[in-house]
Amino acid sequence: MGASFLFAVLPACVLTKERRQQLLAIIDKMDDSTEFSSCVFPDEEDLDAIKEALKTDVGIYEKLDTFRDTGGYTPDGSFPLLLTGGMSWGDPPTDSYDILNELAAVPDIWNALAKWAREDATESDDEK
């Protein structure tokens, strides 16, 4: 078995106290009908455990832009993204990979972060 290149991407926004609370509320509202990528949590069937992992991820999200294994990229005409990745031999390629990948697996979380990233980008453009 050879190595594979894996990467994870997540919208990059300023996570204010209000936004953080909104993300936690999204997580709290998750139930058995909530859509998320099951391949990200393949061995976890306990929704409460998934929710706790996501809440931990939210707490770390605020610091991800300072991690050495993440970078930022803003595609033309879009919003800023956080990226991480590398070679994997069946394990996460970076310390940040699982955090980005888990948060990105829940469409409601992705959509909220993308909305705020767009707002932040628009505010930044207005200041120029």
For each residue, the residues with C-beta under 8 A, 3 or more apart:
1: 89 90
2:
3: 87 88 89
4: 87 88 89
5: 85 86 87 88 93
6: 85 86 87 88 92 93 97
7: 83 84 85 86 93 97
8: 83 84 85 96 97 100 101 104
9: 81 82 83 100 104
10: 61 81 82 100 103 104 110 113
11: 79 80 81 82 110 113 114 116 117
12: 65 72 79 80 81 82 113 117
13: 19 79 80 113 116 117 119 120
14: 19 116 120
15: 19 20 23 58 61 62 116
16: 19 20
17: 20 21
18: 21 22
19: 13 14 15 16 22 23 112 116
20: 15 16 17 23 24 58 62
21: 17 18 24 25
22: 18 19 25 26 112
23: 15 19 20 26 27 58 109 112 113
24: 20 21 27 28 55 58
25: 21 22 28 29
26: 22 23 29 30 106 108 109 112
27: 23 24 30 51 54 55 58 106 109
28: 24 25 51
29: 25 26 34
30: 26 27 34 36 47 50 51 54 106
31: 34 47
32: 47
33:
34: 29 30 31 106 108
35: 106 107
36: 30 40 41 50 105 106 107
37: 40 41 104 105 106
38: 41 42
39: 42
40: 36 37 101 102 104 105
41: 36 37 38 44 50 53 102 105
42: 38 39
43:
44: 41 49 50 53
45:
46: 49 50
47: 30 31 32 50 51
48: 51 52
49: 44 46 52 53
50: 30 36 41 44 46 47 53 54
51: 27 28 30 47 48 54 55
52: 48 49 55 56
53: 41 44 49 50 56 57 102
54: 27 30 50 51 57 58 102 103 106 109
55: 24 27 51 52 58 59
56: 52 53 59 60
57: 53 54 60 61 99 102 103
58: 15 20 23 24 27 54 55 61 62 103
59: 55 56 62
60: 56 57 63 64 99
61: 10 15 57 58 64 99 103
62: 15 20 58 59
63: 60 66 67
64: 60 61 67 70 82 96 99 100
65: 12 70 72 82
66: 63
67: 63 64 70 84 95 96
68:
69: 84 86 94 95 96 97
70: 64 65 67 82 83 84 94 96 100
71: 82 83 84
72: 12 65 80 81 82 83
73: 80 81 83
74: 78 79 80 81 121
75: 78 81
76:
77:
78: 74 75 81 121
79: 11 12 13 74 114 117 118 120 121
80: 11 12 13 72 73 74 117 120 121
81: 9 10 11 12 72 73 74 75 78 117
82: 9 10 11 12 64 65 70 71 72 100
83: 7 8 9 70 71 72 73 100
84: 7 8 67 69 70 71 93 94 96 97 100
85: 5 6 7 8 93 94 97
86: 5 6 7 69 93 94 97
87: 3 4 5 6 93
88: 3 4 5 6 91 92 93
89: 1 3 4
90: 1
91: 88
92: 6 88 95 97 98
93: 5 6 7 84 85 86 87 88 97
94: 69 70 84 85 86 97
95: 67 69 92
96: 8 64 67 69 70 84 99 100
97: 6 7 8 69 84 85 86 92 93 94 100 101
98: 92 101 102
99: 57 60 61 64 96 102 103
100: 8 9 10 64 70 82 83 84 96 97 103 104
101: 8 40 97 98 104 105
102: 40 41 53 54 57 98 99 105 106
103: 10 54 57 58 61 99 100 106 109 110 113
104: 8 9 10 37 40 100 101 109 110
105: 36 37 40 41 101 102
106: 26 27 30 34 35 36 37 54 102 103 109 110
107: 35 36 110 111
108: 26 34 111 112
109: 23 26 27 54 103 104 106 112 113
110: 10 11 103 104 106 107 113 114
111: 107 108 114 115
112: 19 22 23 26 108 109 115 116
113: 10 11 12 13 23 103 109 110 116 117
114: 11 79 110 111 117 118
115: 111 112 118 119
116: 11 13 14 15 19 112 113 119 120
117: 11 12 13 79 80 81 113 114 120 121
118: 79 114 115 121 122
119: 13 115 116 122 123
120: 13 14 79 80 116 117 123 124
121: 74 78 79 80 117 118 124 125
122: 118 119 125 126
123: 119 120 126 127
124: 120 121 127 128
125: 121 122 128
126: 122 123
127: 123 124
128: 124 125
